[in-house]
Amino acid sequence: MSALASGLLGSLDPTSDRAVFRQIADQLREAIDKGRFAEGAKLPSESELVEHFSVSRMTVRNALSILQSEGLVSSEHGKGVFVRPRPPVRRLASDRFARRHREQGKSAFIVEADAAGSHPEVDNLEVKEERPTPDISARLGAPRKVLARRRRYLLDGRPVEFAVSYLPLDLARDTPIAQPNPGPGGIYARLEELGHTLDHFEEEIKARMPSPQEVRTLRLAAGVPVFHLIRTAFDTKGRAVEVCDTVMAADAYVLNYQLPAT
């Protein structure tokens, strides 16, 4: 059994009223935050931590469980516990929907993937006509039916986002938007070709814990929250032409909003 490198982890404080397993979790968290354990690095084994802190295996497991619930580490059966990677994609709200990207034939997701140096994929695609929920109906001006486009986004094979776009059926029916692949630049490029020049977007975002279905769809580790974002696109005439309801893995994104000072 190998001893831990000097200075990697400290010792317990016997005078503290903080539970021992929480002290161990605190020390491991600090070591991760300070870069002593890099992204993807394997943490010391249970046996090494038991020996280092002179505690029981159950105490060590309770400490590691805390870090897992916080989304800092993930456990791989038979391999050990590893530091989870930091968010690879930065979403720049003021740039991702810029018209120049659409004119280059790039959707917002491809723009983000290119910036991150990652390979983008889309799967679980479903396009169908349906009746909107009361909330979606109110946002779109009360259409009787909408075209719903459901899809999952992946970066380098990892699911990072699940989104549903709702468009008034009178805009989308019998157009390329109703096809599985709407073409270069995505549905926003097609809307503009149909005469609905985009003027602005409104976004509402909140962080929450995922539903069981979202955990399965995004393959989320224990303790990882999601960002729930609802975006409404408006054309130059003030009409809401699309609502996108998106759930994103919070450990896959950094949300970056640039706001004007005046």
Phi and psi restraints in degrees (value plus and minus 20) as a CYANA .aco file:
   2 SER   PHI    -106.8   -66.8
   2 SER   PSI     123.0   163.0
   3 ALA   PHI    -101.2   -61.2
   3 ALA   PSI     132.6   172.6
   4 LEU   PHI     -91.5   -51.5
   4 LEU   PSI     128.8   168.8
   5 ALA   PHI     -79.5   -39.5
   5 ALA   PSI     124.7   164.7
   6 SER   PHI     -81.3   -41.3
   6 SER   PSI     112.8   152.8
   7 GLY   PHI      65.9   105.9
   7 GLY   PSI     -26.2    13.8
   8 LEU   PHI     -88.6   -48.6
   8 LEU   PSI     -66.2   -26.2
   9 LEU   PHI    -154.9  -114.9
   9 LEU   PSI     129.1   169.1
  10 GLY   PHI    -107.9   -67.9
  10 GLY   PSI    -172.3  -132.3
  11 SER   PHI    -140.8  -100.8
  11 SER   PSI     146.1   186.1
  12 LEU   PHI     -96.8   -56.8
  12 LEU   PSI     133.6   173.6
  13 ASP   PHI    -121.8   -81.8
  13 ASP   PSI      83.3   123.3
  14 PRO   PHI     -87.1   -47.1
  14 PRO   PSI     -35.2     4.8
  15 THR   PHI    -110.6   -70.6
  15 THR   PSI     -28.7    11.3
  16 SER   PHI     -97.5   -57.5
  16 SER   PSI     125.5   165.5
  17 ASP   PHI    -109.6   -69.6
  17 ASP   PSI     -15.3    24.7
  18 ARG   PHI     -99.6   -59.6
  18 ARG   PSI     114.5   154.5
  19 ALA   PHI     -74.9   -34.9
  19 ALA   PSI     124.9   164.9
  20 VAL   PHI     -78.8   -38.8
  20 VAL   PSI     -63.9   -23.9
  21 PHE   PHI     -85.0   -45.0
  21 PHE   PSI     -49.9    -9.9
  22 ARG   PHI     -93.7   -53.7
  22 ARG   PSI     -54.2   -14.2
  23 GLN   PHI     -83.0   -43.0
  23 GLN   PSI     -61.4   -21.4
  24 ILE   PHI     -84.3   -44.3
  24 ILE   PSI     -63.6   -23.6
  25 ALA   PHI     -80.7   -40.7
  25 ALA   PSI     -59.8   -19.8
  26 ASP   PHI     -80.4   -40.4
  26 ASP   PSI     -63.2   -23.2
  27 GLN   PHI     -89.0   -49.0
  27 GLN   PSI     -60.4   -20.4
  28 LEU   PHI     -86.4   -46.4
  28 LEU   PSI     -61.0   -21.0
  29 ARG   PHI     -81.4   -41.4
  29 ARG   PSI     -64.7   -24.7
  30 GLU   PHI     -82.1   -42.1
  30 GLU   PSI     -61.4   -21.4
  31 ALA   PHI     -83.9   -43.9
  31 ALA   PSI     -56.6   -16.6
  32 ILE   PHI     -88.3   -48.3
  32 ILE   PSI     -66.8   -26.8
  33 ASP   PHI     -81.0   -41.0
  33 ASP   PSI     -54.4   -14.4
  34 LYS   PHI    -109.2   -69.2
  34 LYS   PSI     -16.7    23.3
  35 GLY   PHI      62.6   102.6
  35 GLY   PSI      -9.8    30.2
  36 ARG   PHI     -88.1   -48.1
  36 ARG   PSI     -49.0    -9.0
  37 PHE   PHI    -137.5   -97.5
  37 PHE   PSI      91.0   131.0
  38 ALA   PHI     -97.2   -57.2
  38 ALA   PSI     149.7   189.7
  39 GLU   PHI     -76.7   -36.7
  39 GLU   PSI     112.5   152.5
  40 GLY   PHI      62.5   102.5
  40 GLY   PSI     -26.7    13.3
  41 ALA   PHI     -93.0   -53.0
  41 ALA   PSI     129.2   169.2
  42 LYS   PHI    -105.5   -65.5
  42 LYS   PSI     112.1   152.1
  43 LEU   PHI     -95.0   -55.0
  43 LEU   PSI     141.7   181.7
  44 PRO   PHI     -74.4   -34.4
  44 PRO   PSI     128.1   168.1
  45 SER   PHI     -87.6   -47.6
  45 SER   PSI     144.9   184.9
  46 GLU   PHI     -76.6   -36.6
  46 GLU   PSI     -62.5   -22.5
  47 SER   PHI     -83.5   -43.5
  47 SER   PSI     -60.8   -20.8
  48 GLU   PHI     -85.7   -45.7
  48 GLU   PSI     -59.7   -19.7
  49 LEU   PHI     -90.5   -50.5
  49 LEU   PSI     -57.4   -17.4
  50 VAL   PHI     -78.9   -38.9
  50 VAL   PSI     -65.8   -25.8
  51 GLU   PHI     -88.4   -48.4
  51 GLU   PSI     -62.5   -22.5
  52 HIS   PHI     -83.8   -43.8
  52 HIS   PSI     -64.3   -24.3
  53 PHE   PHI    -117.3   -77.3
  53 PHE   PSI     -25.3    14.7
  54 SER   PHI      35.5    75.5
  54 SER   PSI      32.7    72.7
  55 VAL   PHI    -149.6  -109.6
  55 VAL   PSI     155.9   195.9
  56 SER   PHI     -99.3   -59.3
  56 SER   PSI     141.0   181.0
  57 ARG   PHI     -82.7   -42.7
  57 ARG   PSI     -56.5   -16.5
  58 MET   PHI     -84.1   -44.1
  58 MET   PSI     -56.8   -16.8
  59 THR   PHI     -83.1   -43.1
  59 THR   PSI     -62.4   -22.4
  60 VAL   PHI     -83.9   -43.9
  60 VAL   PSI     -63.3   -23.3
  61 ARG   PHI     -83.0   -43.0
  61 ARG   PSI     -57.9   -17.9
  62 ASN   PHI     -84.1   -44.1
  62 ASN   PSI     -58.0   -18.0
  63 ALA   PHI     -85.9   -45.9
  63 ALA   PSI     -65.3   -25.3
  64 LEU   PHI     -85.4   -45.4
  64 LEU   PSI     -52.8   -12.8
  65 SER   PHI     -82.8   -42.8
  65 SER   PSI     -56.2   -16.2
  66 ILE   PHI     -81.7   -41.7
  66 ILE   PSI     -66.8   -26.8
  67 LEU   PHI     -85.3   -45.3
  67 LEU   PSI     -55.2   -15.2
  68 GLN   PHI     -86.1   -46.1
  68 GLN   PSI     -61.5   -21.5
  69 SER   PHI     -86.2   -46.2
  69 SER   PSI     -44.5    -4.5
  70 GLU   PHI    -106.3   -66.3
  70 GLU   PSI     -25.0    15.0
  71 GLY   PHI      57.5    97.5
  71 GLY   PSI      -5.6    34.4
  72 LEU   PHI    -102.3   -62.3
  72 LEU   PSI     -50.9   -10.9
  73 VAL   PHI    -155.1  -115.1
  73 VAL   PSI     142.6   182.6
  74 SER   PHI    -153.4  -113.4
  74 SER   PSI     128.8   168.8
  75 SER   PHI    -124.6   -84.6
  75 SER   PSI     111.8   151.8
  76 GLU   PHI    -134.0   -94.0
  76 GLU   PSI      98.3   138.3
  77 HIS   PHI     -76.2   -36.2
  77 HIS   PSI     106.5   146.5
  78 GLY   PHI      60.3   100.3
  78 GLY   PSI     -24.4    15.6
  79 LYS   PHI    -135.7   -95.7
  79 LYS   PSI     -59.4   -19.4
  80 GLY   PHI     114.6   154.6
  80 GLY   PSI    -184.7  -144.7
  81 VAL   PHI    -133.3   -93.3
  81 VAL   PSI     111.9   151.9
  82 PHE   PHI    -145.4  -105.4
  82 PHE   PSI     128.8   168.8
  83 VAL   PHI     -90.7   -50.7
  83 VAL   PSI     109.2   149.2
  84 ARG   PHI     -93.1   -53.1
  84 ARG   PSI     124.9   164.9
  85 PRO   PHI     -84.1   -44.1
  85 PRO   PSI     132.4   172.4
  86 ARG   PHI     -97.6   -57.6
  86 ARG   PSI     142.5   182.5
  87 PRO   PHI     -74.4   -34.4
  87 PRO   PSI     105.9   145.9
  88 PRO   PHI    -108.4   -68.4
  88 PRO   PSI     -36.5     3.5
  89 VAL   PHI    -136.5   -96.5
  89 VAL   PSI     109.4   149.4
  90 ARG   PHI    -125.5   -85.5
  90 ARG   PSI      99.0   139.0
  91 ARG   PHI    -113.8   -73.8
  91 ARG   PSI      91.9   131.9
  92 LEU   PHI    -116.0   -76.0
  92 LEU   PSI      82.1   122.1
  93 ALA   PHI     -80.5   -40.5
  93 ALA   PSI     -51.2   -11.2
  94 SER   PHI    -101.3   -61.3
  94 SER   PSI     -26.0    14.0
  95 ASP   PHI    -145.5  -105.5
  95 ASP   PSI     -47.0    -7.0
  96 ARG   PHI     -84.0   -44.0
  96 ARG   PSI     -44.7    -4.7
  97 PHE   PHI    -127.4   -87.4
  97 PHE   PSI      -0.1    39.9
  98 ALA   PHI     -80.9   -40.9
  98 ALA   PSI     120.9   160.9
  99 ARG   PHI     -80.6   -40.6
  99 ARG   PSI     -51.0   -11.0
 100 ARG   PHI     -80.6   -40.6
 100 ARG   PSI     -51.0   -11.0
 101 HIS   PHI     -87.9   -47.9
 101 HIS   PSI     -62.9   -22.9
 102 ARG   PHI     -83.4   -43.4
 102 ARG   PSI     -58.8   -18.8
 103 GLU   PHI     -86.7   -46.7
 103 GLU   PSI     -43.2    -3.2
 104 GLN   PHI    -108.6   -68.6
 104 GLN   PSI     -17.4    22.6
 105 GLY   PHI      59.5    99.5
 105 GLY   PSI       1.0    41.0
 106 LYS   PHI    -131.2   -91.2
 106 LYS   PSI     111.8   151.8
 107 SER   PHI     -99.8   -59.8
 107 SER   PSI     148.0   188.0
 108 ALA   PHI     -80.6   -40.6
 108 ALA   PSI     -59.0   -19.0
 109 PHE   PHI     -86.1   -46.1
 109 PHE   PSI     -59.1   -19.1
 110 ILE   PHI     -86.3   -46.3
 110 ILE   PSI     -57.6   -17.6
 111 VAL   PHI     -79.8   -39.8
 111 VAL   PSI     -65.9   -25.9
 112 GLU   PHI     -84.8   -44.8
 112 GLU   PSI     -62.7   -22.7
 113 ALA   PHI     -83.4   -43.4
 113 ALA   PSI     -61.9   -21.9
 114 ASP   PHI     -81.0   -41.0
 114 ASP   PSI     -62.2   -22.2
 115 ALA   PHI     -85.4   -45.4
 115 ALA   PSI     -51.2   -11.2
 116 ALA   PHI    -108.3   -68.3
 116 ALA   PSI     -26.6    13.4
 117 GLY   PHI      49.7    89.7
 117 GLY   PSI      10.9    50.9
 118 SER   PHI    -133.3   -93.3
 118 SER   PSI     141.6   181.6
 119 HIS   PHI    -114.9   -74.9
 119 HIS   PSI      98.0   138.0
 120 PRO   PHI    -108.6   -68.6
 120 PRO   PSI     125.4   165.4
 121 GLU   PHI    -161.6  -121.6
 121 GLU   PSI     136.9   176.9
 122 VAL   PHI    -151.4  -111.4
 122 VAL   PSI     111.2   151.2
 123 ASP   PHI    -160.4  -120.4
 123 ASP   PSI    -192.0  -152.0
 124 ASN   PHI      32.6    72.6
 124 ASN   PSI      17.8    57.8
 125 LEU   PHI     -98.3   -58.3
 125 LEU   PSI     112.6   152.6
 126 GLU   PHI    -162.0  -122.0
 126 GLU   PSI     108.6   148.6
 127 VAL   PHI    -145.3  -105.3
 127 VAL   PSI     102.6   142.6
 128 LYS   PHI    -177.2  -137.2
 128 LYS   PSI     139.9   179.9
 129 GLU   PHI    -107.8   -67.8
 129 GLU   PSI     120.1   160.1
 130 GLU   PHI    -178.8  -138.8
 130 GLU   PSI     147.8   187.8
 131 ARG   PHI    -103.2   -63.2
 131 ARG   PSI     114.9   154.9
 132 PRO   PHI     -97.3   -57.3
 132 PRO   PSI     136.7   176.7
 133 THR   PHI     -88.9   -48.9
 133 THR   PSI     142.0   182.0
 134 PRO   PHI     -75.1   -35.1
 134 PRO   PSI     -58.2   -18.2
 135 ASP   PHI     -86.9   -46.9
 135 ASP   PSI     -67.7   -27.7
 136 ILE   PHI     -84.3   -44.3
 136 ILE   PSI     -60.6   -20.6
 137 SER   PHI     -79.1   -39.1
 137 SER   PSI     -64.6   -24.6
 138 ALA   PHI     -84.2   -44.2
 138 ALA   PSI     -57.6   -17.6
 139 ARG   PHI     -90.2   -50.2
 139 ARG   PSI     -48.7    -8.7
 140 LEU   PHI    -120.2   -80.2
 140 LEU   PSI     -12.0    28.0
 141 GLY   PHI      64.8   104.8
 141 GLY   PSI       6.3    46.3
 142 ALA   PHI      46.0    86.0
 142 ALA   PSI      28.1    68.1
 143 PRO   PHI     -91.9   -51.9
 143 PRO   PSI     130.5   170.5
 144 ARG   PHI     -89.9   -49.9
 144 ARG   PSI     -59.2   -19.2
 145 LYS   PHI    -157.8  -117.8
 145 LYS   PSI     137.2   177.2
 146 VAL   PHI    -150.8  -110.8
 146 VAL   PSI     141.2   181.2
 147 LEU   PHI    -116.2   -76.2
 147 LEU   PSI     103.3   143.3
 148 ALA   PHI    -127.0   -87.0
 148 ALA   PSI     109.3   149.3
 149 ARG   PHI    -136.8   -96.8
 149 ARG   PSI      87.7   127.7
 150 ARG   PHI    -122.6   -82.6
 150 ARG   PSI     119.4   159.4
 151 ARG   PHI    -182.1  -142.1
 151 ARG   PSI     137.1   177.1
 152 ARG   PHI    -133.9   -93.9
 152 ARG   PSI     118.5   158.5
 153 TYR   PHI    -125.6   -85.6
 153 TYR   PSI     120.7   160.7
 154 LEU   PHI    -150.2  -110.2
 154 LEU   PSI     126.0   166.0
 155 LEU   PHI    -140.5  -100.5
 155 LEU   PSI     101.4   141.4
 156 ASP   PHI      31.7    71.7
 156 ASP   PSI      17.6    57.6
 157 GLY   PHI      66.3   106.3
 157 GLY   PSI     -23.6    16.4
 158 ARG   PHI    -121.3   -81.3
 158 ARG   PSI     106.2   146.2
 159 PRO   PHI     -85.3   -45.3
 159 PRO   PSI     110.4   150.4
 160 VAL   PHI    -146.3  -106.3
 160 VAL   PSI     -34.2     5.8
 161 GLU   PHI    -182.0  -142.0
 161 GLU   PSI     122.8   162.8
 162 PHE   PHI    -148.5  -108.5
 162 PHE   PSI     110.7   150.7
 163 ALA   PHI    -156.6  -116.6
 163 ALA   PSI     129.6   169.6
 164 VAL   PHI    -150.0  -110.0
 164 VAL   PSI     101.0   141.0
 165 SER   PHI    -119.4   -79.4
 165 SER   PSI     113.5   153.5
 166 TYR   PHI    -136.0   -96.0
 166 TYR   PSI     106.7   146.7
 167 LEU   PHI    -147.7  -107.7
 167 LEU   PSI     121.8   161.8
 168 PRO   PHI     -73.9   -33.9
 168 PRO   PSI     113.7   153.7
 169 LEU   PHI     -82.7   -42.7
 169 LEU   PSI     -51.6   -11.6
 170 ASP   PHI     -87.0   -47.0
 170 ASP   PSI     -39.1     0.9
 171 LEU   PHI    -108.0   -68.0
 171 LEU   PSI     -54.2   -14.2
 172 ALA   PHI    -123.2   -83.2
 172 ALA   PSI     -44.0    -4.0
 173 ARG   PHI     -81.9   -41.9
 173 ARG   PSI     118.8   158.8
 174 ASP   PHI      38.8    78.8
 174 ASP   PSI      12.0    52.0
 175 THR   PHI    -145.5  -105.5
 175 THR   PSI     148.9   188.9
 176 PRO   PHI     -77.8   -37.8
 176 PRO   PSI     -41.7    -1.7
 177 ILE   PHI     -82.0   -42.0
 177 ILE   PSI     -47.9    -7.9
 178 ALA   PHI    -102.9   -62.9
 178 ALA   PSI     -23.3    16.7
 179 GLN   PHI    -108.9   -68.9
 179 GLN   PSI     132.4   172.4
 180 PRO   PHI     -73.3   -33.3
 180 PRO   PSI     -62.9   -22.9
 181 ASN   PHI    -130.8   -90.8
 181 ASN   PSI      86.4   126.4
 182 PRO   PHI     -95.6   -55.6
 182 PRO   PSI     -27.0    13.0
 183 GLY   PHI      85.6   125.6
 183 GLY   PSI     156.2   196.2
 184 PRO   PHI     -75.4   -35.4
 184 PRO   PSI     115.2   155.2
 185 GLY   PHI      66.8   106.8
 185 GLY   PSI     -28.7    11.3
 186 GLY   PHI      55.6    95.6
 186 GLY   PSI    -187.8  -147.8
 187 ILE   PHI     -87.4   -47.4
 187 ILE   PSI     -47.2    -7.2
 188 TYR   PHI     -88.3   -48.3
 188 TYR   PSI     -57.4   -17.4
 189 ALA   PHI     -83.7   -43.7
 189 ALA   PSI     -59.2   -19.2
 190 ARG   PHI     -89.2   -49.2
 190 ARG   PSI     -58.2   -18.2
 191 LEU   PHI     -79.9   -39.9
 191 LEU   PSI     -63.0   -23.0
 192 GLU   PHI     -87.7   -47.7
 192 GLU   PSI     -54.2   -14.2
 193 GLU   PHI     -85.9   -45.9
 193 GLU   PSI     -47.4    -7.4
 194 LEU   PHI    -104.8   -64.8
 194 LEU   PSI     -15.1    24.9
 195 GLY   PHI      78.2   118.2
 195 GLY   PSI     -15.7    24.3
 196 HIS   PHI    -122.9   -82.9
 196 HIS   PSI      55.4    95.4
 197 THR   PHI     -83.6   -43.6
 197 THR   PSI     107.0   147.0
 198 LEU   PHI     -94.8   -54.8
 198 LEU   PSI     116.6   156.6
 199 ASP   PHI    -127.3   -87.3
 199 ASP   PSI     -69.1   -29.1
 200 HIS   PHI    -181.4  -141.4
 200 HIS   PSI     148.6   188.6
 201 PHE   PHI    -145.3  -105.3
 201 PHE   PSI     127.9   167.9
 202 GLU   PHI    -140.1  -100.1
 202 GLU   PSI     110.6   150.6
 203 GLU   PHI    -142.6  -102.6
 203 GLU   PSI     119.2   159.2
 204 GLU   PHI    -141.0  -101.0
 204 GLU   PSI     109.8   149.8
 205 ILE   PHI    -157.4  -117.4
 205 ILE   PSI     121.9   161.9
 206 LYS   PHI    -165.0  -125.0
 206 LYS   PSI     135.0   175.0
 207 ALA   PHI    -123.6   -83.6
 207 ALA   PSI     120.9   160.9
 208 ARG   PHI    -178.2  -138.2
 208 ARG   PSI     150.9   190.9
 209 MET   PHI    -100.7   -60.7
 209 MET   PSI     128.4   168.4
 210 PRO   PHI     -98.1   -58.1
 210 PRO   PSI     137.0   177.0
 211 SER   PHI     -97.4   -57.4
 211 SER   PSI     143.6   183.6
 212 PRO   PHI     -75.7   -35.7
 212 PRO   PSI     -59.0   -19.0
 213 GLN   PHI     -84.9   -44.9
 213 GLN   PSI     -59.8   -19.8
 214 GLU   PHI     -86.5   -46.5
 214 GLU   PSI     -56.7   -16.7
 215 VAL   PHI     -79.3   -39.3
 215 VAL   PSI     -63.9   -23.9
 216 ARG   PHI     -89.6   -49.6
 216 ARG   PSI     -64.1   -24.1
 217 THR   PHI     -84.5   -44.5
 217 THR   PSI     -61.1   -21.1
 218 LEU   PHI    -118.2   -78.2
 218 LEU   PSI     -19.4    20.6
 219 ARG   PHI      32.7    72.7
 219 ARG   PSI      31.5    71.5
 220 LEU   PHI    -100.5   -60.5
 220 LEU   PSI     120.7   160.7
 221 ALA   PHI     -96.4   -56.4
 221 ALA   PSI     142.0   182.0
 222 ALA   PHI     -78.4   -38.4
 222 ALA   PSI     114.5   154.5
 223 GLY   PHI      67.7   107.7
 223 GLY   PSI     -23.9    16.1
 224 VAL   PHI    -107.0   -67.0
 224 VAL   PSI     101.2   141.2
 225 PRO   PHI    -101.8   -61.8
 225 PRO   PSI     159.8   199.8
 226 VAL   PHI    -148.1  -108.1
 226 VAL   PSI     136.6   176.6
 227 PHE   PHI    -116.1   -76.1
 227 PHE   PSI     109.7   149.7
 228 HIS   PHI    -130.1   -90.1
 228 HIS   PSI      93.8   133.8
 229 LEU   PHI    -140.4  -100.4
 229 LEU   PSI     112.4   152.4
 230 ILE   PHI    -139.8   -99.8
 230 ILE   PSI     100.0   140.0
 231 ARG   PHI    -138.4   -98.4
 231 ARG   PSI     113.8   153.8
 232 THR   PHI    -135.3   -95.3
 232 THR   PSI     108.9   148.9
 233 ALA   PHI    -120.3   -80.3
 233 ALA   PSI     113.4   153.4
 234 PHE   PHI    -138.5   -98.5
 234 PHE   PSI     121.6   161.6
 235 ASP   PHI    -109.3   -69.3
 235 ASP   PSI    -199.9  -159.9
 236 THR   PHI     -88.7   -48.7
 236 THR   PSI     -33.2     6.8
 237 LYS   PHI    -113.1   -73.1
 237 LYS   PSI     -17.9    22.1
 238 GLY   PHI      67.4   107.4
 238 GLY   PSI     -13.2    26.8
 239 ARG   PHI    -104.6   -64.6
 239 ARG   PSI     116.7   156.7
 240 ALA   PHI     -97.3   -57.3
 240 ALA   PSI      96.0   136.0
 241 VAL   PHI    -125.7   -85.7
 241 VAL   PSI     -32.1     7.9
 242 GLU   PHI    -182.0  -142.0
 242 GLU   PSI     122.8   162.8
 243 VAL   PHI    -141.9  -101.9
 243 VAL   PSI     107.2   147.2
 244 CYS   PHI    -134.0   -94.0
 244 CYS   PSI      99.6   139.6
 245 ASP   PHI    -123.8   -83.8
 245 ASP   PSI      92.3   132.3
 246 THR   PHI    -144.8  -104.8
 246 THR   PSI     117.8   157.8
 247 VAL   PHI    -138.9   -98.9
 247 VAL   PSI     104.7   144.7
 248 MET   PHI    -141.8  -101.8
 248 MET   PSI     121.4   161.4
 249 ALA   PHI     -86.3   -46.3
 249 ALA   PSI     101.7   141.7
 250 ALA   PHI     -87.7   -47.7
 250 ALA   PSI     -40.4    -0.4
 251 ASP   PHI    -108.7   -68.7
 251 ASP   PSI     -12.9    27.1
 252 ALA   PHI    -130.2   -90.2
 252 ALA   PSI     -29.7    10.3
 253 TYR   PHI    -154.8  -114.8
 253 TYR   PSI     128.1   168.1
 254 VAL   PHI    -133.6   -93.6
 254 VAL   PSI     102.3   142.3
 255 LEU   PHI    -110.6   -70.6
 255 LEU   PSI     102.5   142.5
 256 ASN   PHI    -142.2  -102.2
 256 ASN   PSI      90.1   130.1
 257 TYR   PHI    -130.4   -90.4
 257 TYR   PSI     103.4   143.4
 258 GLN   PHI    -121.4   -81.4
 258 GLN   PSI     101.5   141.5
 259 LEU   PHI    -135.2   -95.2
 259 LEU   PSI     121.2   161.2
 260 PRO   PHI     -86.9   -46.9
 260 PRO   PSI     129.4   169.4
 261 ALA   PHI    -109.2   -69.2
 261 ALA   PSI     -27.3    12.7
